[in-house]
Amino acid sequence: MKIIAGNWKMNGSRSALAEMQGALDGIKTENRVILCVPFTMISGNSGPAAIGAQDVSMHSHGAFTGEVSAEMLRDAGAKYVIVGHSERRMYHGETNEIVRNKAEMALSAGITPIICVGETMEEKDAGKTLEIIESGVRESVPSDGGDVIVAYEPRWAIGAGITPTDDDIAAAHTLIAETLEKMGRGGAPILYGASVKGANAAQIMSIPHVDGVLVGGASLKSDDFIPIIMATK
């Protein structure tokens, strides 16, 4: 069983989500399918794919205009939430500390955080890939609480149509697995996310310690998303 998580980013509509859920209802898979959608589309009773959010506030309540708390997400029906996505880190300056705080808020509300870590092109070119990945896991993943999912995003590959080599993915995922084990979180699922599509999904998910994928643009259309889900059973 693999985890296939779609990140719709700032795309879609409630009708598009209903269409996707209808299409997913017609397939048979043992994989866990998650759709992380904009706040306006969150509902816990929408179909076969579990619904998640793409961000959560560090705060439980208060005068924080425009933010949405973990309790609000749970009330709306979200089961999962992405925290620390590369775009949040890049465009909103989110640090490992902020990401950890958000993950803790999610856990406190009974929501499973999908915690993203990964290196930029500058960090890769400087030979710091494994250092950044390890510190990202240690500093972003809460040491206790409920279940977590970690997603490795080579930030330099996202949206660029570039995929690291199998060896590079294996090295990153092995390091994440070993770091989680040392933190007392051994066995937490580790997803790969960057330029995942139907043509490469099976190969990526055959790599050791790759427990699934975090899919961006290819999760928006059923014709693109279903082949990824069905790439491994």
C-alpha positions as CSV (number, residue, x, y, z in Angstrom):
1,M,0.0,0.0,0.0
2,K,1.3,3.4,-1.0
3,I,0.1,6.9,-0.2
4,I,-0.9,9.0,-3.2
5,A,-1.4,12.6,-2.1
6,G,-2.5,15.3,-4.5
7,N,-1.7,19.0,-3.9
8,W,-4.1,21.2,-5.8
9,K,-2.4,24.4,-4.7
10,M,-4.5,27.4,-5.7
11,N,-6.5,25.6,-8.3
12,G,-9.8,23.9,-8.8
13,S,-13.4,24.3,-7.6
14,R,-16.0,22.4,-5.6
15,S,-17.4,21.0,-8.9
16,A,-14.0,19.9,-10.1
17,L,-13.4,18.2,-6.7
18,A,-16.8,16.4,-7.1
19,E,-15.8,15.3,-10.6
20,M,-12.5,13.9,-9.3
21,Q,-14.1,12.1,-6.5
22,G,-16.6,10.6,-8.9
23,A,-13.7,9.4,-11.1
24,L,-11.8,7.9,-8.2
25,D,-14.9,6.1,-7.0
26,G,-14.7,4.0,-10.2
27,I,-11.2,2.5,-9.5
28,K,-10.0,-0.3,-7.3
29,T,-6.9,0.3,-5.3
30,E,-5.4,-0.5,-1.9
31,N,-3.4,2.7,-2.0
32,R,-4.4,5.6,0.4
33,V,-5.5,8.6,-1.7
34,I,-5.5,12.1,-0.3
35,L,-6.5,15.4,-2.0
36,C,-5.1,18.5,-0.4
37,V,-7.3,21.3,-1.7
38,P,-7.9,25.0,-1.0
39,F,-9.8,25.8,2.2
40,T,-13.1,26.5,0.3
41,M,-13.3,22.9,-0.9
42,I,-12.6,21.1,2.4
43,S,-15.2,18.6,3.3
44,G,-14.9,15.3,5.1
45,N,-17.7,13.6,3.2
46,S,-16.8,14.2,-0.4
47,G,-15.9,10.7,-1.7
48,P,-13.2,8.0,-1.7
49,A,-10.2,10.3,-1.4
50,A,-9.5,11.7,2.1
51,I,-9.5,15.5,2.1
52,G,-6.6,17.6,3.4
53,A,-5.6,21.2,3.6
54,Q,-2.5,22.9,2.3
55,D,-1.6,25.0,5.3
56,V,-2.6,25.7,8.9
57,S,-2.0,28.5,11.4
58,M,0.5,28.3,14.2
59,H,-2.1,29.8,16.4
60,S,-5.1,28.1,18.0
61,H,-7.4,31.2,17.8
62,G,-7.3,35.0,18.0
63,A,-6.8,38.2,16.0
64,F,-4.9,36.6,13.1
65,T,-6.9,37.8,10.1
66,G,-6.8,35.4,7.1
67,E,-5.5,32.4,9.0
68,V,-7.2,29.1,9.6
69,S,-6.6,27.1,12.8
70,A,-6.2,23.3,13.1
71,E,-9.4,23.1,15.0
72,M,-11.2,24.9,12.2
73,L,-9.7,22.4,9.7
74,R,-10.9,19.5,11.7
75,D,-14.4,21.1,12.1
76,A,-14.5,21.4,8.3
77,G,-13.6,17.8,7.8
78,A,-9.9,17.8,7.0
79,K,-7.9,14.7,7.9
80,Y,-4.5,15.8,6.7
81,V,-2.6,19.1,6.2
82,I,0.5,19.9,4.2
83,V,3.0,22.0,6.3
84,G,6.3,23.5,5.1
85,H,5.7,23.0,1.4
86,S,8.5,24.5,-0.6
87,E,6.3,27.3,-1.9
88,R,5.4,28.3,1.7
89,R,9.0,28.3,2.6
90,M,10.0,30.3,-0.5
91,Y,7.2,32.8,-0.7
92,H,6.2,33.1,3.0
93,G,9.6,32.7,4.6
94,E,8.6,29.7,6.7
95,T,11.4,28.2,8.7
96,N,11.8,24.7,10.2
97,E,10.7,26.1,13.5
98,I,7.5,27.5,12.0
99,V,6.8,24.3,10.2
100,R,7.3,22.3,13.4
101,N,4.9,24.6,15.3
102,K,2.3,24.1,12.6
103,A,2.7,20.4,12.6
104,E,2.2,20.4,16.4
105,M,-1.0,22.4,16.0
106,A,-2.2,19.8,13.5
107,L,-1.4,16.9,15.8
108,S,-3.1,18.6,18.7
109,A,-6.3,18.7,16.6
110,G,-6.0,15.1,15.5
111,I,-5.0,16.0,11.9
112,T,-2.1,14.2,10.3
113,P,0.6,16.7,9.0
114,I,2.4,16.0,5.8
115,I,5.7,17.7,6.6
116,C,7.8,18.8,3.7
117,V,11.6,19.0,3.6
118,G,14.1,19.5,0.8
119,E,17.0,21.5,-0.6
120,T,17.2,24.4,-3.0
121,M,19.3,24.5,-6.1
122,E,21.9,26.7,-4.3
123,E,22.1,24.2,-1.4
124,K,22.4,21.3,-3.9
125,D,25.2,23.0,-5.8
126,A,27.0,23.7,-2.5
127,G,26.9,20.0,-1.7
128,K,24.6,20.5,1.3
129,T,21.7,18.3,0.2
130,L,21.9,15.6,2.9
131,E,22.7,18.2,5.6
132,I,19.7,20.3,4.7
133,I,17.5,17.2,4.6
134,E,18.6,15.9,8.0
135,S,18.3,19.3,9.7
136,G,14.9,19.7,8.0
137,V,13.6,16.5,9.5
138,R,15.1,17.0,13.0
139,E,13.9,20.6,13.2
140,S,10.5,20.3,11.4
141,V,9.1,17.0,12.7
142,P,7.6,17.0,16.2
143,S,9.3,14.5,18.5
144,D,6.0,13.2,19.9
145,G,2.3,13.3,19.2
146,G,0.2,11.4,16.7
147,D,1.1,10.1,13.3
148,V,3.1,12.1,10.8
149,I,4.0,11.8,7.1
150,V,7.2,13.3,5.8
151,A,7.5,14.4,2.1
152,Y,10.9,14.9,0.5
153,E,10.8,17.7,-2.1
154,P,13.9,18.5,-4.0
155,R,12.9,22.2,-4.2
156,W,15.0,22.7,-7.4
157,A,13.0,20.1,-9.3
158,I,9.5,21.3,-8.4
159,G,7.6,22.6,-11.4
160,A,10.7,22.3,-13.6
161,G,9.9,18.9,-15.0
162,I,13.2,17.6,-13.6
163,T,13.5,14.4,-11.5
164,P,16.6,13.5,-9.5
165,T,18.3,10.2,-10.2
166,D,17.0,7.0,-8.5
167,D,20.2,6.9,-6.4
168,D,19.7,10.5,-5.3
169,I,16.1,9.8,-4.2
170,A,17.2,6.6,-2.5
171,A,19.9,8.4,-0.6
172,A,17.5,11.2,0.6
173,H,14.8,8.8,1.6
174,T,17.2,6.5,3.4
175,L,18.6,9.4,5.4
176,I,15.1,10.5,6.3
177,A,14.1,7.0,7.4
178,E,17.2,6.8,9.5
179,T,16.7,10.2,11.1
180,L,13.1,9.4,11.9
181,E,14.2,6.2,13.5
182,K,16.6,8.0,15.7
183,M,13.9,10.4,16.7
184,G,11.6,7.6,17.8
185,R,9.4,8.0,14.7
186,G,10.6,4.9,12.8
187,G,8.1,3.7,10.3
188,A,6.5,7.1,9.5
189,P,5.6,7.2,5.8
190,I,8.0,9.1,3.5
191,L,6.6,10.5,0.3
192,Y,8.5,11.8,-2.8
193,G,7.3,15.0,-4.4
194,A,8.6,16.7,-7.5
195,S,7.5,16.3,-11.1
196,V,5.7,13.1,-10.4
197,K,3.6,11.8,-13.3
198,G,2.1,8.5,-14.6
199,A,5.2,7.8,-16.7
200,N,7.6,7.8,-13.7
201,A,5.4,7.0,-10.7
202,A,5.9,3.3,-10.7
203,Q,9.7,3.6,-10.9
204,I,9.9,6.2,-8.2
205,M,7.7,4.2,-5.8
206,S,9.9,1.1,-6.3
207,I,12.8,2.9,-4.7
208,P,13.6,1.8,-1.1
209,H,11.9,4.0,1.6
210,V,9.6,5.7,-0.9
211,D,6.1,5.0,0.6
212,G,4.2,7.1,-1.9
213,V,4.2,10.4,-3.7
214,L,3.1,14.0,-3.3
215,V,1.7,15.1,-6.7
216,G,1.2,18.6,-7.9
217,G,-0.2,19.5,-11.3
218,A,-0.8,15.9,-12.3
219,S,-3.4,15.6,-9.5
220,L,-5.7,18.1,-11.0
221,K,-7.1,15.9,-13.8
222,S,-8.3,12.4,-13.3
223,D,-6.7,11.3,-16.6
224,D,-3.4,12.3,-15.1
225,F,-3.9,11.4,-11.5
226,I,-5.5,7.9,-11.8
227,P,-2.5,6.4,-13.7
228,I,-0.3,7.5,-10.8
229,I,-2.6,5.9,-8.3
230,M,-2.7,2.7,-10.3
231,A,1.0,2.7,-11.0
232,T,1.4,0.5,-7.9
233,K,-1.2,-1.6,-6.1
